[in-house]
């Protein structure tokens, strides 16, 4: 005789599963969602809508359980005035992003080849320092230096932190008052014969140079397009939120040129063990920091967390980690081994995946991939994203659509896979790029490198609404999905 009890349990279990699927919608039938719904009206508002402020107001901060949390915003938050032409703004942004990537690639080639370049226009005969182009960097936080609030760009591709200083031979316009060392009781100059000055070699690729009496340690960072910062190294009291950092070494810029968006300077979160914020605060935060990058919406905010207490995060998926790849010639940058990419659940195969190293960079906007990899992604995306009218390509983006007649679209999911089974699930807002405000031109937000042997890059557009965790002590980097918010 058959026992009815197990049968009843099985029927009850099946009923509960069906009830769960019904409650979670049609997509609950798939173990892994193959497509995501993009609500175009909301997407357009996140990219274009919202009132911009004409002042770069200080970002908030708080301290919880030993971790310091800084509010992080897109730099458009500080854009003065109303956007007159959205299309031209995007064209300029992508053009500058392309300049930025080309400059990065040239610096990679020079460093690997051991080529150095002299700065012909430096009055102090200082060698040209490799760096990246600040106009394309997108995210800002507020710190306190020498008792004054400073809004600075966050950059994982630079080590040296710098701000504009008085007296200034030439300074670009910024929203806040210039930092004045003479008004700070804790400011000290770094001398040119010190080990700190010598560490500029590791932080920037070039050594410091002695200035006039007193013999200060002079630096220069040139960004490849005529933009630069020049000045001397100094020490002062830094506050990250309410966390004090004594004798913090930074660049005091006396001669600066460029379109830097009204901010006071730059915060270097690079990997090298010399002058970066990460290395200078390792005793406080253990060499761990993380961020969640928000969209460009005026009211959107994210967080930069200094410290490794994961209870501070608001991730909705577990953090998956991958090993950081060491590159002695490019010690400032963070590299990972990319093992694959999947579109709509379809794993793509391309020979370039085997070559490994891909740079993750907060300063690049659009991710760049080797030609065979990009070609495979484009083909699979077009195979799955069917029935939508095409639109002309735009700048570096060559796969575009006219979605002006649609309220919402189902777009294939996108995942990047890394060594150690780590995954970056690209947020739905990071797959398509809005060119025209009416969605008549909206493009796949990826671009191909010019050559297969160039360095692949994960840009910040594909890092939106992700908790990205940098653990330099254990040489690992993690990803988890998170709806970015400071509150």
C-alpha positions as a Markdown table, in Angstrom:
| # | Residue | x | y | z |
|---|---|---|---|---|
| 1 | Unk | 0.0 | 0.0 | 0.0 |
| 2 | Unk | 1.4 | 3.4 | -1.0 |
| 3 | Unk | 2.0 | 5.9 | 1.9 |
| 4 | Unk | 0.0 | 9.0 | 1.1 |
| 5 | Unk | 2.1 | 11.3 | 3.4 |
| 6 | Unk | 5.1 | 11.7 | 1.1 |
| 7 | Unk | 2.8 | 12.3 | -1.9 |
| 8 | Unk | 0.9 | 15.0 | 0.1 |
| 9 | Unk | 4.2 | 16.7 | 1.0 |
| 10 | Unk | 5.3 | 16.7 | -2.7 |
| 11 | Unk | 2.0 | 18.2 | -3.8 |
| 12 | Unk | 2.2 | 20.9 | -1.1 |
| 13 | Unk | 5.8 | 21.7 | -2.0 |
| 14 | Unk | 4.9 | 22.0 | -5.7 |
| 15 | Unk | 2.0 | 24.3 | -4.8 |
| 16 | Unk | 4.3 | 26.6 | -2.7 |
| 17 | Unk | 6.8 | 26.8 | -5.6 |
| 18 | Unk | 4.0 | 27.7 | -8.1 |
| 19 | Unk | 2.7 | 30.3 | -5.6 |
| 20 | Unk | 6.2 | 31.8 | -5.3 |
| 21 | Unk | 6.6 | 32.0 | -9.1 |
| 22 | Unk | 3.2 | 33.7 | -9.4 |
| 23 | Unk | 4.1 | 36.3 | -6.7 |
| 24 | Unk | 7.4 | 37.1 | -8.4 |
| 25 | Unk | 6.1 | 37.5 | -11.9 |
| 26 | Unk | 6.8 | 35.7 | -15.2 |
| 27 | Unk | 10.5 | 36.0 | -14.9 |
| 28 | Unk | 10.4 | 33.7 | -11.9 |
| 29 | Unk | 10.1 | 30.7 | -14.2 |
| 30 | Unk | 13.8 | 31.1 | -15.2 |
| 31 | Unk | 16.5 | 30.1 | -12.8 |
| 32 | Unk | 18.5 | 33.0 | -14.2 |
| 33 | Unk | 16.8 | 36.0 | -15.6 |
| 34 | Unk | 17.8 | 36.3 | -19.3 |
| 35 | Unk | 16.4 | 39.8 | -19.8 |
| 36 | Unk | 15.7 | 42.9 | -17.8 |
| 37 | Unk | 13.0 | 45.5 | -18.3 |
| 38 | Unk | 14.2 | 49.0 | -19.0 |
| 39 | Unk | 11.5 | 51.6 | -18.4 |
| 40 | Unk | 12.6 | 54.3 | -20.9 |
| 41 | Unk | 10.8 | 57.2 | -19.2 |
| 42 | Unk | 12.6 | 56.5 | -15.9 |
| 43 | Unk | 15.8 | 55.8 | -17.7 |
| 44 | Unk | 15.6 | 59.2 | -19.6 |
| 45 | Unk | 15.0 | 61.0 | -16.3 |
| 46 | Unk | 17.9 | 59.3 | -14.6 |
| 47 | Unk | 20.2 | 60.4 | -17.4 |
| 48 | Unk | 18.8 | 63.8 | -18.3 |
| 49 | Unk | 16.3 | 64.9 | -15.8 |
| 50 | Unk | 16.6 | 66.8 | -12.5 |
| 51 | Unk | 17.6 | 70.3 | -11.6 |
| 52 | Unk | 21.3 | 70.9 | -11.6 |
| 53 | Unk | 22.9 | 73.0 | -8.9 |
| 54 | Unk | 25.1 | 76.0 | -9.8 |
| 55 | Unk | 27.2 | 75.3 | -6.7 |
| 56 | Unk | 29.3 | 72.3 | -5.8 |
| 57 | Unk | 27.8 | 71.8 | -2.3 |
| 58 | Unk | 29.7 | 69.7 | 0.2 |
| 59 | Unk | 28.9 | 66.0 | 0.2 |
| 60 | Unk | 27.8 | 64.3 | 3.4 |
| 61 | Unk | 29.8 | 61.8 | 5.5 |
| 62 | Unk | 29.3 | 59.5 | 8.5 |
| 63 | Unk | 31.3 | 57.0 | 10.6 |
| 64 | Unk | 29.9 | 53.6 | 11.5 |
| 65 | Unk | 31.7 | 50.7 | 13.3 |
| 66 | Unk | 35.1 | 52.0 | 12.4 |
| 67 | Unk | 34.3 | 52.5 | 8.7 |
| 68 | Unk | 34.2 | 56.0 | 7.2 |
| 69 | Unk | 31.4 | 56.5 | 4.6 |
| 70 | Unk | 31.6 | 59.5 | 2.2 |
| 71 | Unk | 28.7 | 60.5 | 0.0 |
| 72 | Unk | 29.7 | 60.2 | -3.7 |
| 73 | Unk | 27.9 | 62.0 | -6.5 |
| 74 | Unk | 28.2 | 62.2 | -10.3 |
| 75 | Unk | 30.2 | 65.3 | -11.3 |
| 76 | Unk | 27.2 | 66.6 | -13.3 |
| 77 | Unk | 25.8 | 67.5 | -9.9 |
| 78 | Unk | 28.2 | 70.4 | -9.9 |
| 79 | Unk | 27.6 | 71.5 | -13.4 |
| 80 | Unk | 26.8 | 75.2 | -13.4 |
| 81 | Unk | 23.7 | 76.3 | -15.4 |
| 82 | Unk | 21.2 | 74.4 | -17.5 |
| 83 | Unk | 22.2 | 71.9 | -20.2 |
| 84 | Unk | 21.7 | 73.7 | -23.4 |
| 85 | Unk | 22.3 | 70.8 | -25.9 |
| 86 | Unk | 22.3 | 67.3 | -24.5 |
| 87 | Unk | 23.5 | 65.8 | -27.7 |
| 88 | Unk | 26.5 | 68.0 | -27.9 |
| 89 | Unk | 27.3 | 67.4 | -24.2 |
| 90 | Unk | 27.3 | 63.6 | -24.9 |
| 91 | Unk | 29.4 | 64.0 | -28.0 |
| 92 | Unk | 32.0 | 66.0 | -26.0 |
| 93 | Unk | 31.9 | 63.5 | -23.1 |
| 94 | Unk | 32.5 | 60.5 | -25.4 |
| 95 | Unk | 35.1 | 62.3 | -27.5 |
| 96 | Unk | 37.0 | 63.2 | -24.3 |
| 97 | Unk | 36.6 | 59.6 | -23.0 |
| 98 | Unk | 38.2 | 58.4 | -26.3 |
| 99 | Unk | 41.1 | 60.9 | -25.8 |
| 100 | Unk | 41.4 | 59.6 | -22.2 |
| 101 | Unk | 41.6 | 56.0 | -23.3 |
| 102 | Unk | 44.0 | 56.7 | -26.1 |
| 103 | Unk | 46.3 | 58.5 | -23.7 |
| 104 | Unk | 46.1 | 55.7 | -21.2 |
| 105 | Unk | 47.1 | 53.2 | -23.9 |
| 106 | Unk | 50.1 | 55.3 | -25.0 |
| 107 | Unk | 51.2 | 55.5 | -21.3 |
| 108 | Unk | 50.8 | 51.8 | -20.9 |
| 109 | Unk | 53.0 | 51.2 | -24.0 |
| 110 | Unk | 55.6 | 53.7 | -22.8 |
| 111 | Unk | 55.8 | 52.3 | -19.3 |
| 112 | Unk | 56.1 | 48.7 | -20.5 |
| 113 | Unk | 58.7 | 49.8 | -23.0 |
| 114 | Unk | 60.6 | 51.8 | -20.4 |
| 115 | Unk | 60.1 | 55.0 | -22.4 |
| 116 | Unk | 60.1 | 58.3 | -20.5 |
| 117 | Unk | 59.1 | 61.7 | -21.8 |
| 118 | Unk | 60.5 | 65.1 | -20.8 |
| 119 | Unk | 58.2 | 68.1 | -20.1 |
| 120 | Unk | 59.5 | 70.8 | -22.3 |
| 121 | Unk | 57.3 | 73.6 | -20.9 |
| 122 | Unk | 58.0 | 73.0 | -17.2 |
| 123 | Unk | 60.0 | 76.0 | -15.7 |
| 124 | Unk | 61.6 | 73.7 | -13.2 |
| 125 | Unk | 62.7 | 71.2 | -15.8 |
| 126 | Unk | 60.5 | 68.6 | -14.2 |
| 127 | Unk | 60.0 | 65.3 | -16.1 |
| 128 | Unk | 56.5 | 64.7 | -17.7 |
| 129 | Unk | 54.5 | 62.6 | -15.3 |
| 130 | Unk | 52.0 | 60.2 | -16.7 |
| 131 | Unk | 48.4 | 60.6 | -15.6 |
| 132 | Unk | 44.9 | 60.6 | -16.9 |
| 133 | Unk | 42.6 | 63.2 | -18.3 |
| 134 | Unk | 40.6 | 64.8 | -15.6 |
| 135 | Unk | 37.8 | 66.2 | -17.8 |
| 136 | Unk | 36.5 | 62.6 | -18.2 |
| 137 | Unk | 36.5 | 61.7 | -14.5 |
| 138 | Unk | 33.0 | 61.6 | -13.2 |
| 139 | Unk | 32.6 | 61.1 | -9.4 |
| 140 | Unk | 33.2 | 63.5 | -6.5 |
| 141 | Unk | 33.4 | 63.4 | -2.7 |
| 142 | Unk | 34.1 | 66.1 | 0.0 |
| 143 | Unk | 37.0 | 65.8 | 2.4 |
| 144 | Unk | 38.5 | 68.3 | 4.9 |
| 145 | Unk | 42.1 | 69.4 | 4.4 |
| 146 | Unk | 43.8 | 71.8 | 6.8 |
| 147 | Unk | 40.4 | 72.7 | 8.3 |
| 148 | Unk | 38.7 | 73.5 | 4.9 |
| 149 | Unk | 36.2 | 71.5 | 2.9 |
| 150 | Unk | 37.5 | 70.4 | -0.5 |
| 151 | Unk | 35.4 | 68.7 | -3.2 |
| 152 | Unk | 37.6 | 66.4 | -5.1 |
| 153 | Unk | 37.3 | 63.9 | -8.0 |
| 154 | Unk | 37.6 | 60.2 | -7.0 |
| 155 | Unk | 40.1 | 58.4 | -9.2 |
| 156 | Unk | 41.4 | 54.8 | -8.9 |
| 157 | Unk | 43.9 | 55.4 | -11.7 |
| 158 | Unk | 46.0 | 58.0 | -9.8 |
| 159 | Unk | 48.1 | 57.8 | -6.7 |
| 160 | Unk | 48.8 | 61.5 | -5.9 |
| 161 | Unk | 46.1 | 63.5 | -4.3 |
| 162 | Unk | 46.2 | 67.2 | -5.1 |
| 163 | Unk | 44.3 | 70.5 | -4.6 |
| 164 | Unk | 44.8 | 74.0 | -6.0 |
| 165 | Unk | 46.7 | 76.3 | -3.6 |
| 166 | Unk | 47.3 | 79.9 | -2.9 |
| 167 | Unk | 49.3 | 81.8 | -4.0 |
| 168 | Unk | 48.5 | 80.5 | -7.4 |
| 169 | Unk | 50.4 | 81.5 | -10.6 |
| 170 | Unk | 47.5 | 80.1 | -12.6 |
| 171 | Unk | 44.4 | 78.3 | -11.3 |
| 172 | Unk | 41.2 | 77.3 | -13.1 |
| 173 | Unk | 37.9 | 78.4 | -11.7 |
| 174 | Unk | 36.6 | 76.3 | -8.8 |
| 175 | Unk | 33.5 | 76.6 | -6.6 |
| 176 | Unk | 35.3 | 76.6 | -3.2 |
| 177 | Unk | 38.0 | 78.8 | -1.9 |
| 178 | Unk | 41.5 | 77.9 | -2.8 |
| 179 | Unk | 43.5 | 76.0 | -0.2 |
| 180 | Unk | 45.9 | 78.4 | 1.5 |
| 181 | Unk | 48.8 | 76.7 | 3.3 |
| 182 | Unk | 49.7 | 79.9 | 5.3 |
| 183 | Unk | 46.3 | 79.7 | 6.9 |
| 184 | Unk | 46.8 | 76.2 | 8.1 |
| 185 | Unk | 48.7 | 75.7 | 11.4 |
| 186 | Unk | 49.4 | 72.1 | 10.5 |
| 187 | Unk | 50.8 | 72.5 | 7.0 |
| 188 | Unk | 54.4 | 71.5 | 6.3 |
| 189 | Unk | 56.4 | 71.5 | 3.1 |
| 190 | Unk | 58.0 | 68.2 | 2.0 |
| 191 | Unk | 61.8 | 68.7 | 1.3 |
| 192 | Unk | 63.3 | 67.5 | -1.9 |
| 193 | Unk | 65.9 | 65.3 | -0.2 |
| 194 | Unk | 63.3 | 63.3 | 1.8 |
| 195 | Unk | 62.2 | 59.7 | 1.1 |
| 196 | Unk | 58.7 | 61.1 | 0.7 |
| 197 | Unk | 59.8 | 63.1 | -2.3 |
| 198 | Unk | 61.6 | 60.1 | -3.7 |
| 199 | Unk | 58.4 | 58.1 | -3.5 |
| 200 | Unk | 57.0 | 60.3 | -6.3 |
| 201 | Unk | 58.9 | 58.0 | -8.6 |
| 202 | Unk | 56.6 | 55.1 | -7.6 |
| 203 | Unk | 53.4 | 57.2 | -7.5 |
| 204 | Unk | 53.9 | 59.0 | -10.8 |
| 205 | Unk | 56.7 | 57.3 | -12.7 |
| 206 | Unk | 59.0 | 60.3 | -12.2 |
| 207 | Unk | 61.0 | 61.6 | -9.3 |
| 208 | Unk | 60.4 | 65.0 | -7.6 |
| 209 | Unk | 62.6 | 68.0 | -8.3 |
| 210 | Unk | 64.1 | 70.5 | -5.9 |
| 211 | Unk | 62.5 | 73.9 | -6.0 |
| 212 | Unk | 63.8 | 77.3 | -4.8 |
| 213 | Unk | 64.6 | 78.2 | -1.2 |
| 214 | Unk | 63.3 | 76.5 | 0.9 |
| 215 | Unk | 64.1 | 73.4 | -1.2 |
| 216 | Unk | 60.6 | 72.1 | -1.7 |
| 217 | Unk | 59.7 | 68.9 | -3.6 |
| 218 | Unk | 58.2 | 69.9 | -6.9 |
| 219 | Unk | 55.9 | 67.7 | -8.9 |
| 220 | Unk | 54.1 | 67.9 | -12.3 |
| 221 | Unk | 51.2 | 65.9 | -13.7 |
| 222 | Unk | 50.5 | 66.4 | -17.3 |
| 223 | Unk | 47.3 | 64.9 | -18.8 |
| 224 | Unk | 48.2 | 64.7 | -22.4 |
| 225 | Unk | 45.9 | 67.4 | -23.8 |
| 226 | Unk | 47.4 | 70.6 | -22.4 |
| 227 | Unk | 45.8 | 70.1 | -19.0 |
| 228 | Unk | 48.2 | 69.8 | -16.0 |
| 229 | Unk | 48.8 | 70.4 | -12.4 |
| 230 | Unk | 52.2 | 71.7 | -11.0 |
| 231 | Unk | 53.3 | 72.5 | -7.5 |
| 232 | Unk | 55.0 | 71.1 | -4.5 |
| 233 | Unk | 54.4 | 68.3 | -2.1 |
| 234 | Unk | 53.1 | 69.2 | 1.4 |
| 235 | Unk | 51.7 | 67.6 | 4.5 |
| 236 | Unk | 48.6 | 68.5 | 6.4 |
| 237 | Unk | 45.8 | 67.2 | 8.6 |
| 238 | Unk | 43.1 | 65.4 | 6.5 |
| 239 | Unk | 39.7 | 64.4 | 7.7 |
| 240 | Unk | 37.8 | 61.7 | 5.8 |
| 241 | Unk | 34.4 | 62.4 | 7.4 |
| 242 | Unk | 35.2 | 62.4 | 11.1 |
| 243 | Unk | 38.3 | 60.1 | 10.7 |
| 244 | Unk | 41.5 | 62.1 | 11.1 |
| 245 | Unk | 44.6 | 61.4 | 9.0 |
| 246 | Unk | 47.7 | 63.2 | 10.3 |
| 247 | Unk | 50.6 | 64.3 | 8.1 |
| 248 | Unk | 48.8 | 63.4 | 4.9 |
| 249 | Unk | 51.0 | 64.0 | 1.9 |
| 250 | Unk | 49.4 | 65.7 | -1.1 |
| 251 | Unk | 50.2 | 68.0 | -4.0 |
| 252 | Unk | 49.7 | 71.7 | -3.5 |
| 253 | Unk | 49.0 | 72.9 | -7.0 |
| 254 | Unk | 50.3 | 76.4 | -7.9 |
| 255 | Unk | 50.0 | 76.2 | -11.6 |
| 256 | Unk | 47.0 | 74.3 | -12.9 |
| 257 | Unk | 45.2 | 74.3 | -16.2 |
| 258 | Unk | 42.2 | 72.4 | -17.6 |
| 259 | Unk | 38.4 | 72.0 | -17.5 |
| 260 | Unk | 38.1 | 70.3 | -14.1 |
| 261 | Unk | 34.4 | 71.1 | -13.5 |
| 262 | Unk | 34.8 | 73.5 | -10.6 |
| 263 | Unk | 36.2 | 71.0 | -8.2 |
| 264 | Unk | 39.2 | 71.7 | -5.9 |
| 265 | Unk | 41.4 | 68.8 | -7.0 |
| 266 | Unk | 41.7 | 65.0 | -7.1 |
| 267 | Unk | 41.7 | 62.1 | -4.6 |
| 268 | Unk | 44.1 | 59.4 | -5.7 |
| 269 | Unk | 42.9 | 55.9 | -4.8 |
| 270 | Unk | 45.6 | 54.0 | -6.9 |
| 271 | Unk | 47.1 | 50.7 | -5.9 |
| 272 | Unk | 50.8 | 51.5 | -5.6 |
| 273 | Unk | 52.3 | 51.5 | -2.1 |
| 274 | Unk | 53.5 | 55.1 | -1.9 |
| 275 | Unk | 51.4 | 58.2 | -1.9 |
| 276 | Unk | 47.8 | 57.1 | -2.6 |
| 277 | Unk | 45.1 | 57.6 | 0.0 |
| 278 | Unk | 44.8 | 53.8 | 0.2 |
| 279 | Unk | 48.4 | 53.4 | 1.3 |
| 280 | Unk | 48.5 | 56.4 | 3.6 |
| 281 | Unk | 45.5 | 55.2 | 5.5 |
| 282 | Unk | 46.3 | 51.5 | 5.5 |
| 283 | Unk | 46.8 | 51.6 | 9.3 |
| 284 | Unk | 43.3 | 52.9 | 9.7 |
| 285 | Unk | 41.4 | 51.0 | 7.1 |
| 286 | Unk | 43.5 | 48.0 | 6.4 |
| 287 | Unk | 44.0 | 48.8 | 2.7 |
| 288 | Unk | 40.3 | 48.3 | 1.9 |
| 289 | Unk | 37.9 | 50.7 | 0.3 |
| 290 | Unk | 34.7 | 50.3 | -1.8 |
| 291 | Unk | 32.3 | 52.4 | -3.7 |
| 292 | Unk | 28.8 | 52.3 | -5.2 |
| 293 | Unk | 28.6 | 54.7 | -8.2 |
| 294 | Unk | 25.2 | 56.3 | -8.8 |
| 295 | Unk | 23.6 | 57.4 | -12.1 |
| 296 | Unk | 23.8 | 60.9 | -13.4 |
| 297 | Unk | 20.4 | 61.9 | -12.0 |
| 298 | Unk | 20.8 | 65.1 | -10.0 |
| 299 | Unk | 19.3 | 63.6 | -6.8 |
| 300 | Unk | 21.2 | 60.3 | -7.1 |
| 301 | Unk | 24.0 | 59.6 | -4.6 |
| 302 | Unk | 26.2 | 56.7 | -3.8 |
| 303 | Unk | 28.9 | 56.0 | -1.2 |
| 304 | Unk | 32.7 | 55.6 | -0.9 |
| 305 | Unk | 33.4 | 53.4 | 2.1 |
| 306 | Unk | 36.9 | 53.5 | 3.6 |
| 307 | Unk | 37.3 | 50.2 | 5.6 |
| 308 | Unk | 36.4 | 46.6 | 5.1 |
| 309 | Unk | 33.3 | 46.1 | 7.3 |
| 310 | Unk | 30.9 | 44.6 | 4.8 |
| 311 | Unk | 27.9 | 45.2 | 7.2 |
| 312 | Unk | 28.2 | 48.8 | 6.0 |
| 313 | Unk | 27.2 | 47.8 | 2.4 |
| 314 | Unk | 23.6 | 47.5 | 1.1 |
| 315 | Unk | 24.3 | 44.8 | -1.5 |
| 316 | Unk | 21.4 | 42.6 | -2.6 |
| 317 | Unk | 23.7 | 39.8 | -3.8 |
| 318 | Unk | 26.7 | 38.1 | -2.2 |
| 319 | Unk | 30.1 | 39.7 | -2.9 |
| 320 | Unk | 32.1 | 37.5 | -5.3 |
| 321 | Unk | 35.9 | 38.1 | -5.3 |
| 322 | Unk | 38.6 | 37.8 | -8.0 |
| 323 | Unk | 42.3 | 38.0 | -7.6 |
| 324 | Unk | 44.0 | 41.2 | -8.4 |
| 325 | Unk | 46.7 | 40.8 | -11.1 |
| 326 | Unk | 50.1 | 42.3 | -10.4 |
| 327 | Unk | 51.7 | 44.4 | -13.1 |
| 328 | Unk | 55.0 | 45.9 | -11.9 |
| 329 | Unk | 55.2 | 48.4 | -14.8 |
| 330 | Unk | 51.6 | 49.6 | -14.1 |
| 331 | Unk | 51.6 | 49.4 | -10.3 |
| 332 | Unk | 49.1 | 52.3 | -9.9 |
| 333 | Unk | 46.3 | 50.4 | -11.7 |
| 334 | Unk | 43.9 | 47.6 | -10.7 |
| 335 | Unk | 43.9 | 44.6 | -13.0 |
| 336 | Unk | 41.8 | 41.4 | -13.1 |
| 337 | Unk | 41.6 | 38.3 | -15.2 |
| 338 | Unk | 38.5 | 38.4 | -17.4 |
| 339 | Unk | 37.5 | 34.8 | -18.3 |
| 340 | Unk | 34.3 | 35.4 | -20.2 |
| 341 | Unk | 31.2 | 37.5 | -20.9 |
| 342 | Unk | 27.6 | 36.3 | -21.2 |
| 343 | Unk | 24.7 | 38.1 | -22.9 |
| 344 | Unk | 21.2 | 37.0 | -22.0 |
| 345 | Unk | 22.6 | 33.9 | -20.4 |
| 346 | Unk | 24.6 | 32.9 | -23.5 |
| 347 | Unk | 28.3 | 32.4 | -22.7 |
| 348 | Unk | 30.5 | 34.0 | -25.4 |
| 349 | Unk | 33.7 | 32.5 | -26.5 |
| 350 | Unk | 36.5 | 34.7 | -27.9 |
| 351 | Unk | 40.3 | 34.0 | -28.0 |
| 352 | Unk | 41.1 | 37.3 | -26.3 |
| 353 | Unk | 39.6 | 36.1 | -23.0 |
| 354 | Unk | 42.6 | 33.8 | -22.6 |
| 355 | Unk | 45.0 | 36.8 | -22.5 |
| 356 | Unk | 43.4 | 37.8 | -19.2 |
| 357 | Unk | 44.2 | 41.2 | -17.7 |
| 358 | Unk | 41.5 | 43.9 | -17.8 |
| 359 | Unk | 41.8 | 47.2 | -16.1 |
| 360 | Unk | 39.0 | 48.4 | -13.8 |
| 361 | Unk | 38.9 | 52.2 | -13.8 |
| 362 | Unk | 36.7 | 54.8 | -12.2 |
| 363 | Unk | 37.9 | 57.5 | -14.7 |
| 364 | Unk | 37.0 | 55.7 | -18.0 |
| 365 | Unk | 33.3 | 56.1 | -18.9 |
| 366 | Unk | 32.6 | 53.4 | -21.5 |
| 367 | Unk | 34.2 | 49.9 | -21.2 |
| 368 | Unk | 36.7 | 49.1 | -24.0 |
| 369 | Unk | 37.1 | 45.5 | -25.2 |
| 370 | Unk | 39.4 | 43.7 | -27.7 |
| 371 | Unk | 37.9 | 43.7 | -31.2 |
| 372 | Unk | 37.1 | 39.9 | -31.3 |
| 373 | Unk | 35.3 | 40.2 | -27.9 |
| 374 | Unk | 33.4 | 43.3 | -28.8 |
| 375 | Unk | 32.4 | 41.7 | -32.1 |
| 376 | Unk | 31.0 | 38.6 | -30.3 |
| 377 | Unk | 29.1 | 40.7 | -27.8 |
| 378 | Unk | 27.6 | 42.9 | -30.5 |
| 379 | Unk | 26.5 | 39.9 | -32.6 |
| 380 | Unk | 24.8 | 38.2 | -29.7 |
| 381 | Unk | 23.1 | 41.4 | -28.4 |
| 382 | Unk | 21.7 | 42.0 | -31.9 |
| 383 | Unk | 20.5 | 38.4 | -32.1 |
| 384 | Unk | 18.5 | 38.8 | -28.8 |
| 385 | Unk | 17.5 | 42.5 | -29.0 |
| 386 | Unk | 15.4 | 42.2 | -32.2 |
| 387 | Unk | 12.5 | 44.0 | -33.7 |
| 388 | Unk | 13.7 | 47.5 | -32.8 |
| 389 | Unk | 14.5 | 50.1 | -35.6 |
| 390 | Unk | 18.2 | 50.9 | -35.9 |
| 391 | Unk | 19.7 | 54.4 | -35.5 |
| 392 | Unk | 23.0 | 55.8 | -36.7 |
| 393 | Unk | 26.1 | 55.3 | -34.7 |
| 394 | Unk | 27.3 | 58.0 | -32.3 |
| 395 | Unk | 30.9 | 58.8 | -31.6 |
| 396 | Unk | 32.6 | 55.7 | -30.3 |
| 397 | Unk | 29.3 | 53.8 | -30.1 |
| 398 | Unk | 28.4 | 51.9 | -33.3 |
| 399 | Unk | 25.3 | 49.9 | -32.3 |
| 400 | Unk | 22.3 | 52.2 | -31.8 |
| 401 | Unk | 18.5 | 52.0 | -31.9 |
| 402 | Unk | 15.5 | 54.3 | -32.2 |
| 403 | Unk | 13.4 | 53.5 | -29.1 |
| 404 | Unk | 11.3 | 56.7 | -29.1 |
| 405 | Unk | 8.0 | 54.8 | -29.8 |
| 406 | Unk | 8.5 | 52.5 | -26.8 |
| 407 | Unk | 7.6 | 52.9 | -23.1 |
| 408 | Unk | 9.7 | 50.0 | -22.0 |
| 409 | Unk | 12.0 | 47.4 | -23.7 |
| 410 | Unk | 13.3 | 44.0 | -22.6 |
| 411 | Unk | 17.1 | 44.0 | -22.9 |
| 412 | Unk | 19.4 | 41.0 | -22.6 |
| 413 | Unk | 21.3 | 40.8 | -19.3 |
| 414 | Unk | 25.1 | 41.3 | -19.4 |
| 415 | Unk | 27.6 | 39.6 | -17.1 |
| 416 | Unk | 31.4 | 39.8 | -16.9 |
| 417 | Unk | 33.1 | 36.7 | -15.5 |
| 418 | Unk | 36.4 | 36.7 | -13.8 |
| 419 | Unk | 38.9 | 34.3 | -12.4 |
| 420 | Unk | 37.6 | 32.7 | -9.2 |
| 421 | Unk | 34.0 | 32.6 | -10.4 |
| 422 | Unk | 33.5 | 36.3 | -9.6 |
| 423 | Unk | 30.8 | 38.1 | -11.6 |
| 424 | Unk | 29.9 | 41.6 | -12.4 |
| 425 | Unk | 26.2 | 41.8 | -13.4 |
| 426 | Unk | 25.9 | 45.0 | -15.3 |
| 427 | Unk | 22.9 | 47.1 | -14.1 |
| 428 | Unk | 20.1 | 47.7 | -16.5 |
| 429 | Unk | 21.1 | 51.4 | -16.6 |
| 430 | Unk | 24.6 | 50.5 | -17.7 |
| 431 | Unk | 23.8 | 48.5 | -20.9 |
| 432 | Unk | 22.4 | 51.3 | -23.1 |
| 433 | Unk | 23.6 | 54.9 | -23.5 |
| 434 | Unk | 21.1 | 57.7 | -24.1 |
| 435 | Unk | 22.2 | 60.0 | -26.9 |
| 436 | Unk | 18.9 | 61.8 | -27.8 |
| 437 | Unk | 16.6 | 62.8 | -24.9 |
| 438 | Unk | 13.6 | 61.4 | -26.8 |
| 439 | Unk | 15.3 | 58.0 | -27.1 |
| 440 | Unk | 15.4 | 58.3 | -30.9 |
| 441 | Unk | 19.1 | 57.4 | -30.6 |
| 442 | Unk | 20.1 | 55.1 | -27.8 |
| 443 | Unk | 23.2 | 52.9 | -28.1 |
| 444 | Unk | 24.9 | 49.8 | -26.7 |
| 445 | Unk | 27.2 | 51.3 | -24.1 |
| 446 | Unk | 30.4 | 49.4 | -25.1 |
| 447 | Unk | 33.2 | 50.1 | -27.5 |
| 448 | Unk | 35.9 | 48.3 | -29.3 |
| 449 | Unk | 39.6 | 48.9 | -28.8 |
| 450 | Unk | 41.5 | 49.7 | -32.0 |
| 451 | Unk | 43.9 | 46.8 | -31.6 |
| 452 | Unk | 43.8 | 43.4 | -30.0 |
| 453 | Unk | 47.0 | 43.9 | -28.0 |
| 454 | Unk | 45.7 | 47.1 | -26.2 |
| 455 | Unk | 44.6 | 47.0 | -22.6 |
| 456 | Unk | 40.9 | 46.2 | -22.0 |
| 457 | Unk | 39.1 | 48.5 | -19.6 |
| 458 | Unk | 35.9 | 48.3 | -17.4 |
| 459 | Unk | 34.5 | 51.8 | -17.4 |
| 460 | Unk | 32.4 | 53.4 | -14.7 |
| 461 | Unk | 29.2 | 53.3 | -16.8 |
| 462 | Unk | 29.2 | 49.5 | -16.4 |
| 463 | Unk | 30.0 | 49.8 | -12.7 |
| 464 | Unk | 26.8 | 51.7 | -11.8 |
| 465 | Unk | 24.7 | 50.3 | -8.9 |
| 466 | Unk | 27.4 | 47.9 | -8.0 |
| 467 | Unk | 29.3 | 47.6 | -4.7 |
| 468 | Unk | 32.9 | 47.3 | -5.9 |
| 469 | Unk | 35.3 | 46.3 | -3.1 |
| 470 | Unk | 39.1 | 46.9 | -3.4 |
| 471 | Unk | 41.1 | 44.8 | -0.9 |
| 472 | Unk | 44.7 | 45.7 | -1.5 |
| 473 | Unk | 45.9 | 43.8 | 1.6 |
| 474 | Unk | 44.6 | 40.5 | 0.3 |
| 475 | Unk | 45.0 | 41.5 | -3.4 |
| 476 | Unk | 41.4 | 40.8 | -4.3 |
| 477 | Unk | 38.5 | 42.8 | -5.8 |
| 478 | Unk | 34.8 | 42.0 | -5.3 |
| 479 | Unk | 31.5 | 42.8 | -7.0 |
| 480 | Unk | 27.9 | 42.7 | -5.7 |
| 481 | Unk | 24.7 | 44.3 | -6.9 |
| 482 | Unk | 23.5 | 47.3 | -4.9 |
| 483 | Unk | 21.0 | 50.1 | -5.4 |
| 484 | Unk | 23.3 | 53.0 | -4.7 |
| 485 | Unk | 22.3 | 55.4 | -2.0 |
| 486 | Unk | 24.1 | 57.3 | 0.7 |
| 487 | Unk | 21.2 | 57.2 | 3.2 |
